[in-house]
Amino acid sequence: MSTSSRLVDAVQRAAERAVEQQAATWLLASVTATYGDGTLDIITARGPVAKVRRLKSYATPAAADVVMVSRNSDGNWLVIGALA
């Protein structure tokens, strides 16, 4: 592989990572711990996330619940609620 080809590949990978980090997204996660202050610990396909806020409508969270999670471009996480 030529130097210019490696450079093009490296730039493309860096651009893909930057877009992924800046994009808002939603995903599924499992609850691993609950706290009385309205936060949860979750684990996603990307790894664990601690102390994520939840909506008031998700009133009775429990460990092992599968939940819908949203993440905005600033890196803030929000648990929307449990799946049926």
C-alpha positions as CSV (number, residue, x, y, z in Angstrom):
1,M,0.0,0.0,0.0
2,S,1.4,3.4,-1.0
3,T,2.0,6.3,1.4
4,S,-0.8,8.3,-0.2
5,S,-3.2,5.4,0.0
6,R,-2.5,5.0,3.7
7,L,-2.9,8.7,4.3
8,V,-6.3,8.7,2.5
9,D,-7.4,5.8,4.6
10,A,-6.2,7.5,7.8
11,V,-8.0,10.7,7.0
12,Q,-11.2,8.8,6.1
13,R,-11.1,6.9,9.4
14,A,-10.6,10.1,11.4
15,A,-13.5,11.8,9.6
16,E,-15.8,8.9,10.3
17,R,-14.9,9.0,14.0
18,A,-15.5,12.7,14.2
19,V,-18.9,12.4,12.6
20,E,-19.9,9.6,14.9
21,Q,-18.8,11.5,17.9
22,Q,-20.8,14.6,16.9
23,A,-23.9,12.9,15.7
24,A,-27.0,12.6,18.0
25,T,-28.2,9.0,18.2
26,W,-30.3,6.5,20.0
27,L,-29.5,3.0,21.0
28,L,-30.5,0.1,23.2
29,A,-28.9,-0.6,26.6
30,S,-29.3,-2.7,29.7
31,V,-29.7,-1.1,33.2
32,T,-27.0,-2.3,35.5
33,A,-27.8,-0.1,38.6
34,T,-30.4,2.3,39.7
35,Y,-30.1,5.3,42.1
36,G,-32.6,7.4,44.0
37,D,-31.5,10.6,42.3
38,G,-33.1,9.8,39.0
39,T,-30.0,8.3,37.4
40,L,-29.0,4.8,36.2
41,D,-25.9,3.0,35.2
42,I,-26.3,1.3,31.8
43,I,-24.2,-0.9,29.5
44,T,-24.4,-0.4,25.7
45,A,-22.7,-2.1,22.8
46,R,-20.1,0.7,23.1
47,G,-19.5,0.0,26.8
48,P,-20.7,1.1,30.2
49,V,-22.1,4.6,31.0
50,A,-22.5,5.7,34.6
51,K,-25.1,8.0,36.1
52,V,-27.4,8.6,33.1
53,R,-30.5,10.7,33.7
54,R,-33.9,9.1,33.0
55,L,-37.2,10.6,32.1
56,K,-39.9,11.0,34.9
57,S,-42.1,8.7,32.9
58,Y,-39.7,5.8,33.4
59,A,-40.7,5.7,37.1
60,T,-39.8,2.2,38.2
61,P,-36.4,1.3,36.6
62,A,-34.9,-2.1,37.5
63,A,-31.6,-3.7,36.9
64,A,-31.6,-5.8,33.7
65,D,-34.3,-3.7,32.0
66,V,-33.6,-3.2,28.3
67,V,-34.0,0.6,27.7
68,M,-34.0,3.0,24.8
69,V,-31.2,5.6,25.3
70,S,-30.5,8.8,23.5
71,R,-27.1,10.6,23.2
72,N,-26.7,14.1,21.8
73,S,-23.8,15.6,20.0
74,D,-22.5,17.1,23.3
75,G,-22.1,13.6,24.8
76,N,-25.1,13.9,27.1
77,W,-27.0,10.6,27.7
78,L,-30.7,10.2,28.5
79,V,-32.7,7.0,29.3
80,I,-36.1,7.3,27.5
81,G,-37.7,4.2,28.9
82,A,-37.9,0.4,29.1
83,L,-39.0,-1.8,26.2
84,A,-41.9,-4.1,26.5
